[in-house]
Amino acid sequence: MRSFGIVGLGIVVATIAALYIAWVTAKDPKFNPASFEDKPLMARLAPIEAATTLAQYLDEGGSPSTMVVISFSERAVTGIDLRELGASNVADPFEALAGADISPIINGNADGFPVLSVPFSKLLPSGSSGTSHIGTGTNFPEHAEEANSSSVFQFPKFGPASPARTKVNAVEGVLLDYEVELCVRFDRDLHSPADYDDAVKAFFLCGDFTNRNALINLADTNNLNSGYGFSDAKSGPDFFPTGPFLVVPKDWAAFVDDLRMTTNVNGEPRQDARGKEMTLDFRQLVEKAFGDMSEERFLYRDSFVPLTNDNRIDRSSTVMSGTAEGTIFTPPSRRDLIEATCEYLLRGGPFGDAGFLDVARKRFIENELAGGHFLQPGDLVTYDSNYLGSIQIQVAN
């Protein structure tokens, strides 16, 4: 009997040693790796013959005004107010553009028009005026792979657009993640996919900050299209920063294909992708959205809501591209799983006061918070683009 006891003790010791080795040697990635283009991003204006670049600001009377951008520096944007080119005094940039004659700028004959300079910090958000938008998940193949997702999905995102120089609050106990995206807004309501073709389309750079706690606790990892988690995780104050420029191209598809977007955190590159890498282009995303408007199936603040209201894409809303590879969030590591299993067993296993998934989620969030590699107060997140300008977000308390 004594020999059996020794053998049993040896097995226990060996098991503990194996678990310890597995635990101590487990990798703990700080963020997902990404691929980067060899050449640095060159920020510039889209050629005027191919696209019109707009920016909005408050005039001396405090009214929103629209300028056509002719140049920009590190700190300011230079342009001509569309009212100088015949536009009415309207806040809507599409109406202002439709009422203006920009041919002098296209033809290089704009020297006689007054030019104004507005600091980036004074520009209005380029994003839509509403607070209900269509978010997109895993629409870039590499991000779909890192998220273990087999398809593109959509969800309602709630919140106002914030400007290109802004802040986002890092709430204590919350895992705050970044995402850079391309966005589009329209000059009219869309009632069918065919309306996309007729609409004037304006593209802008945007960000999609994420409360990863909400996704960890609510999302169905086996079915990301379930409607759970994403609206709560991606809606909130300052979670929708938008770039300085609103760009109306003549050939939207070619323009989007060539768009490049990047993310840097404190100067360190994290994301780098082109529009042509999207699995579904913007027209296909609109078509997909119209196929998922009838059911109130998206959980948001403990209630179920539809993707959009009134079976349409309102002109005050935005359609988002989804992000590329390189976000912070990575799945639980071997260390997380070992610690969760041990804690679960110490709490009584199936006879304890919590299920394994509840214990594992809590342990994972605690470990990620302790690791400190999600966004922290003092961090500077910069989203950049070749034609859509840049967004700078200071992470605050």
Disulfide bonds with the S-S distance in Angstrom:
Cys183-Cys206 2.21
